[in-house]
Amino acid sequence: MTLLATHTPPSISLARSQTLADVLRRTAQRLPHKTAVVCGEVQWTYAQFDALVSRLALGLMAMGIQSGDHVAMLARNSHGFAAMRFALARMGAVLVPINFMLKADEVAYILRHAQARVLVTDSELTPLAKAAAVLDTQVAEFIWIPSEDPSEPSEGMHHFDKLCAQDGVLPTPTFTSSDVVQIVYTSGTESSPKGAMLTHDAVLWQYVSCVINADIHVDDLALHSLPLYHCAQLDVFFGPAVYVGSTNIITAKPTPENLLPLIERFGVSSFFAPPTVWIAMLRSPLMNADKLSSLAKGYYGASIMPVEVLRELAARLPKVRLWNLYGQTEIAPLATLLGPEDQLRKPGSCGRAVIHVETRVVDEHMNDVKAGGEVGEIVHRSPHLMLGYFNDEERTHAAFESGWFHSGDLATIDEEGFITVVDRKKDMIKTGGENVASREVEEMIYRLSAVSEVAVIGLPDPKWVEAVTAVIVLKLGHSLTEAQVLSHCQQHMAGFKCPKRVVFTEGLPKNPSGKVLKRDLRLRYA
């Protein structure tokens, strides 16, 4: 009988290495001359991409960044973003991507909580980066990265090109697949953002689920236009595309005027966008199905695609197969998927669990709900899942109660196992592909002295799919206008969080215990 050693020798661990750093290198070895990245006027083969990432990793180490350090990135989509993402992984640092739509104080909260000492940014977002960094954060150094369009480097920052000029050999990695590769902040359903800690393993298991269930293929020519700070574009599409060796077009402009010509020019075959972008493309005067003949795979997520829009897409782009993808940041993020064969058969459903996820819909006692209409909470088990929330044991414990990850989404499940999200347990609103916590908006509106009560809900909208709507009860003898509410929110919050509509009412519907019945409000004002 052979006894296994209690500790694996370093040489064996190195030979068995499987981290995000290995993914790009192995693809470059298989497909060195294939085009990997196209962004603006920049074009890299996989061999060039891989070599540049190694030089950039050396440059980061020469700056003093060490394995395990948290490096924040506040930037729009670019080849610079793509290179930095893999360079940080290659030298063992932890990426903290930040939503560039946030205000300075919101960015500063993430920088403080993540304990980031280095902030990566581009020319356009430099003012926001610097304004946030001075708000009691630990940020001591900045790195400038290039953008899709030509831009001038910002003063007082480490220059991307100079960092990529570093020569040498990377030291033997000291990190493993079980180490954290990124901390992705999500406001989720509460007012303060939470940092989901995702390991190399979690991200890579999720890549494999994407490749298998979403049909990510080496022959794809993929267009990446939704923000790479968001885990959907970064880890459901860009990462898996690099994993298999697809060609990737990167742009920071998710508008029909930019997207439709790019699809035609490059012969794009694979494209992901939330329903809002698909709808905008359908309504654009540039929309011409004959010029989009290369497009074979269409993906959507973040919100349910209206059935009428699904039918219109099927009629106008009959060669395009559609997938609906659902999940949470905490599961890296793909959890369930509705494939092309079920789009019109199961409209509104987010499908069934992907290959490396086990999903249930349960009641408050963790019993499976009855199929066919009973509502319960979606819970998951998967190697995709995060380790927990950074520096937040209480919310981590609550999220993993009973040994399952609790999504906070309420749903039904049918006899075939197809899940349909019907509500958010904590009233999260998904607007234009972004998550908005109703409580955060409510707390901001409560700062107005004339407000007695407020409930923030999401209402159906042809552009945003869900529009953030504030229903307000005024204090007796006080006055307030919609314009004043909007102006107040716009001064202090990211634009996507601000109400698109304000309704004034005499009272809010409540149950006997005093809880506001937001479902009643949605029905009343829809």
ZAMARGU-4260 file (C-alpha; in steps of 0.2 Angstrom, whole numbers, plus 5000, padded with zeros to 4 digits):
<rodrens>
0) 5000/5000/5000 | 5007/5017/4995 | 5004/5031/5007 | 5001/5049/5001 | 5013/5062/5007
5) 5004/5075/5019 | 5013/5089/5010 | 5015/5090/4991 | 5033/5094/4986 | 5035/5111/4977
10) 5041/5103/4961 | 5025/5093/4960 | 5014/5108/4964 | 5023/5118/4950 | 5020/5104/4937
15) 5002/5103/4941 | 4999/5122/4941 | 4982/5128/4935 | 4980/5147/4938 | 4973/5161/4927
20) 4992/5165/4923 | 4993/5148/4915 | 4978/5150/4904 | 4985/5163/4893 | 5002/5155/4891
25) 4995/5138/4886 | 4984/5147/4873 | 4999/5156/4866 | 5008/5140/4865 | 4994/5132/4855
30) 4990/5147/4844 | 5005/5158/4844 | 5001/5167/4827 | 4982/5169/4830 | 4975/5186/4833
35) 4970/5187/4851 | 4966/5205/4854 | 4960/5220/4843 | 4957/5237/4851 | 4957/5253/4841
40) 4973/5252/4831 | 4981/5239/4842 | 4982/5221/4837 | 4991/5207/4846 | 4993/5189/4842
45) 4992/5177/4856 | 5011/5176/4857 | 5013/5195/4858 | 4999/5196/4871 | 5007/5183/4882
50) 5025/5190/4880 | 5018/5208/4884 | 5009/5201/4899 | 5025/5194/4906 | 5035/5210/4904
55) 5021/5220/4912 | 5021/5208/4927 | 5039/5211/4929 | 5036/5230/4928 | 5023/5228/4942
60) 5035/5218/4952 | 5049/5231/4949 | 5037/5244/4956 | 5036/5234/4972 | 5019/5226/4970
65) 5020/5209/4978 | 5010/5193/4977 | 4994/5195/4986 | 4993/5214/4985 | 4977/5222/4981
70) 4977/5232/4965 | 4962/5242/4960 | 4958/5246/4942 | 4946/5260/4937 | 4946/5261/4918
75) 4936/5258/4902 | 4938/5244/4891 | 4955/5243/4882 | 4969/5232/4877 | 4978/5240/4892
80) 4964/5233/4903 | 4965/5216/4896 | 4984/5216/4898 | 4984/5222/4916 | 4971/5209/4921
85) 4982/5195/4916 | 4998/5203/4922 | 4991/5205/4939 | 4986/5186/4939 | 5003/5181/4932
90) 5013/5189/4947 | 5000/5184/4960 | 4992/5201/4964 | 4973/5203/4967 | 4963/5213/4955
95) 4950/5225/4962 | 4939/5231/4947 | 4929/5246/4950 | 4913/5253/4942 | 4918/5269/4933
100) 4900/5275/4934 | 4902/5278/4953 | 4905/5295/4961 | 4921/5299/4970 | 4915/5295/4987
105) 4908/5278/4981 | 4925/5274/4973 | 4934/5279/4989 | 4924/5267/5000 | 4929/5252/4989
110) 4948/5258/4989 | 4947/5259/5008 | 4938/5243/5011 | 4949/5233/4999 | 4965/5241/5006
115) 4971/5245/4989 | 4988/5254/4988 | 4989/5255/4969 | 4976/5262/4957 | 4976/5258/4939
120) 4967/5271/4928 | 4966/5279/4910 | 4967/5297/4905 | 4948/5300/4904 | 4945/5293/4922
125) 4961/5301/4930 | 4951/5315/4938 | 4939/5303/4946 | 4953/5292/4952 | 4963/5306/4960
130) 4947/5314/4968 | 4943/5297/4975 | 4961/5292/4981 | 4963/5308/4992 | 4947/5303/5002
135) 4956/5294/5016 | 4962/5279/5006 | 4978/5270/5006 | 4982/5273/4987 | 5000/5279/4986
140) 5004/5275/4967 | 4994/5276/4951 | 4997/5267/4935 | 4991/5274/4918 | 4985/5262/4905
145) 4981/5266/4886 | 4963/5268/4880 | 4954/5262/4864 | 4957/5279/4856 | 4974/5287/4857
150) 4977/5296/4873 | 4990/5306/4882 | 4998/5298/4898 | 4993/5307/4914 | 5007/5315/4924
155) 5014/5308/4940 | 5009/5290/4936 | 5018/5274/4931 | 5017/5273/4912 | 5010/5257/4905
160) 5023/5256/4890 | 5038/5259/4902 | 5031/5245/4913 | 5030/5233/4898 | 5048/5237/4893
165) 5054/5227/4908 | 5066/5213/4904 | 5070/5197/4914 | 5062/5181/4919 | 5048/5179/4931
170) 5052/5171/4947 | 5044/5154/4951 | 5026/5157/4957 | 5022/5156/4976 | 5004/5157/4974
175) 4992/5143/4970 | 4975/5140/4962 | 4967/5141/4979 | 4973/5159/4981 | 4962/5174/4978
180) 4964/5182/4961 | 4951/5195/4962 | 4939/5204/4974 | 4924/5210/4965 | 4913/5223/4974
185) 4894/5222/4972 | 4881/5232/4981 | 4870/5218/4980 | 4855/5221/4990 | 4862/5232/5004
190) 4869/5250/5005 | 4887/5246/5008 | 4896/5236/4994 | 4903/5219/4998 | 4919/5212/4990
195) 4917/5194/4984 | 4934/5185/4985 | 4936/5174/4970 | 4950/5161/4968 | 4959/5156/4952
200) 4950/5139/4954 | 4933/5147/4955 | 4936/5158/4940 | 4943/5143/4930 | 4929/5131/4935
205) 4917/5145/4929 | 4927/5146/4912 | 4924/5128/4909 | 4905/5129/4912 | 4904/5144/4900
210) 4914/5135/4887 | 4903/5119/4888 | 4886/5127/4891 | 4887/5144/4882 | 4897/5136/4867
215) 4912/5147/4868 | 4923/5141/4854 | 4940/5143/4847 | 4933/5149/4830 | 4923/5163/4838
220) 4926/5181/4834 | 4919/5189/4849 | 4915/5207/4852 | 4917/5213/4870 | 4908/5230/4873
225) 4901/5229/4890 | 4912/5235/4904 | 4926/5223/4908 | 4925/5229/4927 | 4909/5219/4927
230) 4911/5200/4930 | 4899/5196/4916 | 4910/5203/4902 | 4926/5199/4910 | 4923/5181/4916
235) 4909/5174/4906 | 4915/5180/4889 | 4933/5188/4888 | 4941/5175/4900 | 4933/5160/4892
240) 4937/5166/4875 | 4956/5168/4879 | 4955/5151/4887 | 4950/5142/4871 | 4959/5154/4859
245) 4945/5165/4851 | 4949/5182/4843 | 4943/5196/4853 | 4937/5214/4848 | 4937/5225/4863
250) 4928/5242/4863 | 4923/5254/4876 | 4908/5261/4866 | 4892/5250/4868 | 4881/5261/4857
255) 4873/5255/4841 | 4883/5268/4831 | 4899/5259/4836 | 4893/5241/4838 | 4884/5238/4821
260) 4899/5244/4810 | 4911/5234/4821 | 4901/5218/4819 | 4900/5221/4800 | 4919/5226/4798
265) 4926/5212/4808 | 4914/5198/4804 | 4909/5196/4822 | 4901/5180/4826 | 4898/5181/4845
270) 4891/5195/4855 | 4885/5198/4873 | 4874/5213/4879 | 4860/5216/4891 | 4843/5218/4884
275) 4844/5237/4884 | 4858/5236/4871 | 4850/5223/4860 | 4834/5234/4860 | 4844/5250/4855
280) 4852/5240/4841 | 4835/5234/4834 | 4829/5252/4835 | 4844/5260/4827 | 4843/5266/4809
285) 4860/5257/4806 | 4852/5240/4809 | 4853/5230/4793 | 4852/5211/4795 | 4861/5208/4779
290) 4876/5217/4785 | 4876/5206/4801 | 4877/5189/4792 | 4892/5184/4802 | 4883/5185/4819
295) 4879/5167/4824 | 4879/5168/4843 | 4869/5181/4854 | 4870/5182/4873 | 4860/5192/4885
300) 4859/5193/4904 | 4857/5205/4919 | 4838/5207/4915 | 4825/5196/4907 | 4823/5199/4888
305) 4805/5205/4884 | 4796/5191/4875 | 4791/5203/4861 | 4809/5208/4859 | 4814/5189/4858
310) 4802/5187/4844 | 4808/5202/4835 | 4826/5196/4836 | 4821/5179/4830 | 4812/5187/4815
315) 4825/5200/4810 | 4841/5189/4814 | 4835/5171/4811 | 4853/5164/4810 | 4857/5171/4827
320) 4856/5158/4842 | 4852/5166/4858 | 4857/5162/4876 | 4851/5169/4892 | 4864/5169/4906
325) 4860/5171/4925 | 4870/5172/4940 | 4878/5183/4954 | 4895/5190/4956 | 4898/5178/4970
330) 4897/5163/4959 | 4910/5170/4947 | 4896/5174/4940 | 4887/5161/4929 | 4875/5149/4938
335) 4861/5145/4926 | 4858/5146/4907 | 4843/5146/4895 | 4849/5139/4878 | 4844/5143/4860
340) 4832/5129/4859 | 4821/5135/4874 | 4821/5154/4871 | 4803/5154/4865 | 4798/5138/4873
345) 4802/5145/4890 | 4801/5164/4888 | 4806/5173/4904 | 4816/5159/4912 | 4834/5159/4917
350) 4835/5141/4912 | 4844/5127/4922 | 4860/5125/4932 | 4876/5124/4921 | 4887/5109/4922
355) 4897/5114/4938 | 4883/5121/4948 | 4869/5113/4958 | 4854/5125/4960 | 4838/5123/4970
360) 4823/5134/4974 | 4819/5132/4993 | 4807/5139/5006 | 4813/5146/5022 | 4816/5129/5030
365) 4828/5124/5015 | 4814/5112/5008 | 4812/5112/4989 | 4797/5122/4983 | 4784/5113/4973
370) 4786/5114/4955 | 4774/5124/4945 | 4772/5140/4954 | 4777/5140/4972 | 4790/5154/4976
375) 4806/5151/4985 | 4824/5157/4986 | 4837/5152/4973 | 4852/5144/4982 | 4868/5136/4974
380) 4883/5124/4977 | 4897/5125/4965 | 4916/5126/4964 | 4913/5143/4955 | 4908/5151/4972
385) 4918/5164/4981 | 4928/5161/4997 | 4917/5174/5006 | 4916/5193/5007 | 4932/5202/5011
390) 4933/5208/5029 | 4914/5204/5032 | 4912/5188/5042 | 4894/5192/5046 | 4887/5193/5029
395) 4898/5179/5023 | 4890/5168/5036 | 4873/5173/5031 | 4876/5170/5013 | 4882/5152/5016
400) 4869/5147/5029 | 4865/5129/5028 | 4879/5125/5017 | 4872/5133/5002 | 4875/5150/4994
405) 4859/5161/4996 | 4857/5172/4980 | 4843/5183/4988 | 4833/5180/4972 | 4815/5173/4973
410) 4810/5161/4959 | 4798/5147/4954 | 4804/5131/4946 | 4794/5120/4934 | 4793/5101/4932
415) 4808/5102/4919 | 4819/5111/4931 | 4818/5128/4923 | 4819/5142/4935 | 4810/5159/4933
420) 4815/5174/4944 | 4800/5183/4950 | 4807/5195/4963 | 4822/5201/4973 | 4822/5195/4991
425) 4830/5212/4996 | 4822/5223/4982 | 4837/5224/4971 | 4833/5233/4954 | 4842/5228/4938
430) 4842/5243/4927 | 4852/5244/4910 | 4862/5229/4915 | 4867/5237/4932 | 4862/5231/4950
435) 4854/5245/4961 | 4850/5242/4979 | 4834/5251/4983 | 4839/5254/5001 | 4854/5264/4995
440) 4843/5275/4985 | 4830/5277/4998 | 4843/5282/5011 | 4849/5296/4999 | 4832/5302/4997
445) 4828/5302/5015 | 4842/5315/5017 | 4829/5328/5010 | 4821/5336/5025 | 4803/5336/5016
450) 4803/5317/5014 | 4792/5307/5027 | 4793/5290/5018 | 4800/5283/5002 | 4800/5267/4993
455) 4811/5264/4978 | 4806/5251/4966 | 4810/5245/4948 | 4796/5248/4935 | 4795/5240/4917
460) 4804/5252/4905 | 4806/5250/4886 | 4824/5257/4887 | 4831/5252/4904 | 4820/5236/4906
465) 4818/5241/4924 | 4818/5260/4928 | 4822/5266/4946 | 4807/5274/4953 | 4805/5283/4969
470) 4788/5283/4978 | 4788/5297/4991 | 4776/5303/5005 | 4780/5321/5010 | 4780/5328/5028
475) 4764/5338/5032 | 4766/5356/5026 | 4782/5353/5016 | 4784/5353/4997 | 4796/5345/4985
480) 4797/5343/4966 | 4803/5329/4955 | 4817/5340/4949 | 4823/5343/4966 | 4824/5325/4970
485) 4833/5320/4954 | 4845/5335/4956 | 4849/5329/4974 | 4852/5311/4969 | 4863/5316/4954
490) 4874/5326/4965 | 4878/5312/4976 | 4876/5295/4967 | 4881/5287/4951 | 4869/5291/4937
495) 4862/5273/4935 | 4857/5273/4953 | 4847/5289/4951 | 4828/5288/4949 | 4821/5290/4932
500) 4804/5294/4939 | 4797/5301/4955 | 4779/5298/4961 | 4772/5308/4976 | 4758/5299/4986
505) 4748/5301/5002 | 4754/5284/5009 | 4763/5268/5006 | 4754/5251/5007 | 4760/5241/5021
510) 4756/5224/5029 | 4751/5222/5047 | 4769/5222/5054 | 4772/5239/5045 | 4782/5232/5031
515) 4780/5242/5014 | 4772/5231/5001 | 4783/5235/4986 | 4775/5222/4975 | 4758/5232/4977
520) 4768/5248/4972 | 4774/5239/4957 | 4757/5234/4952 | 4750/5251/4955 | 4762/5261/4945
525) 4767/5249/4931
</rodrens>
